[in-house]
Amino acid sequence: MYRIFYYDCLPYDKKQHNPITKKAIDFSKTELYRFQISFFEELRKKRKVALRLGVLDDRNKWIIKPSKTKELLNGAIQISDLTENDVQFDFSQKMVDMKIGLDIASITLKKQVDQIILIAGDSDFVPAAKLARREGIDFLLDPKWNPIKPNLFEHIDGLHSTFKQQKLEKK
């Protein structure tokens, strides 16, 4: 094994007010924040692990969760029925996909590996997968049991989800 690359962003660490309850939320004090910071610190200590961090784009707005939006549009619920758990602060990762693509291209062109296993399911990686395969790299994809788009399947050498599939409980 050459190296394990782990891509993510630092967790959100600002304060916001939930639009439903008006309660202040300090994201830097949440259990998720503490877990992610601790997890990244442990990854940094591991041999043959490279932590690649992108940037978290704060869109400075709250959104209604998709399941609740559907219920609102269908008339099953009204705006007044929404609870604090029906909204989420809107942010997204930036530069993570680009870093993955650049790392795939770099290790491919430097002939540092014979095989790449990508654990993802995003078709944004088609150009990187195509490059790797053109250069003779065995390119495997583990989408963690998620469906993938046909244009991604067409540009990999194998598809295999390693870990046991988790059954999601319906709420």
C-alpha positions, -999 to +999 in steps of 0.1 A: +000+000+000+013+034-010-010+056+012-045+062+025-058+096+015-087+109+036-106+139+023-129+161+043-133+197+057-129+211+092-163+212+109-183+244+111-174+264+142-195+295+142-227+305+160-261+307+144-297+310+155-322+283+146-350+300+127-377+279+142-368+282+179-345+313+177-321+295+200-284+302+195-264+272+184-226+273+189-215+247+164-180+245+179-195+232+211-214+203+195-206+166+200-201+163+162-176+191+161-156+176+190-157+142+174-145+155+140-116+175+155-105+145+176-108+121+146-087+144+124-060+146+151-059+108+153-056+105+115-027+130+115-008+106+138-013+075+116+014+061+095+007+061+057-024+083+061-026+117+044-054+140+056-065+164+029-088+192+041-109+213+018-129+244+028-163+246+043-185+271+024-208+289+048-238+299+027-252+318+057-287+304+055-309+277+069-328+253+047-357+230+053-347+194+051-358+177+018-382+153+034-400+182+051-400+203+019-418+174+001-444+172+029-449+210+027-454+210-010-478+180-008-498+199+018-492+172+044-478+198+068-479+236+072-449+259+080-462+262+115-457+224+119-420+226+114-397+219+144-361+228+151-350+194+137-367+201+104-342+227+093-304+226+088-277+251+083-266+252+047-229+247+040-210+226+016-175+213+010-153+231-015-120+219-031-123+183-018-132+168-052-104+188-069-079+176-043-090+140-049-087+144-087-052+160-084-040+133-061-052+106-084-036+123-114-003+129-095+002+093-082-009+079-115+015+100-136+044+094-112+037+056-115+036+054-076+008+028-076-007-001-096-041+001-081-064+029-068-094+021-046-117+051-044-144+050-017-170+074-031-199+074-056-196+108-072-194+110-110-172+141-106-143+116-106-148+103-141-119+124-156-095+112-129-106+076-133-103+078-171-067+092-167-057+065-143-071+037-164-054+051-196-021+050-177-026+014-168-039+018-132-064-008-119-092+016-107-117+001-082-147+019-068-164+012-035-196+033-034-206+020+001-237+003-014-249+036-030-260+035-066-237+051-091-243+068-124-237+048-156-210+072-168-190+065-137-194+027-139-182+029-175-148+043-164-138+020-136-122-015-136-143-029-108-171-022-084-171-036-049-186-025-016-164-039+011-182-033+044-215-050+052-245-031+040-263-012+068-301-013+069-315+022+075-344+025+099-373+044+086-386+072+107 
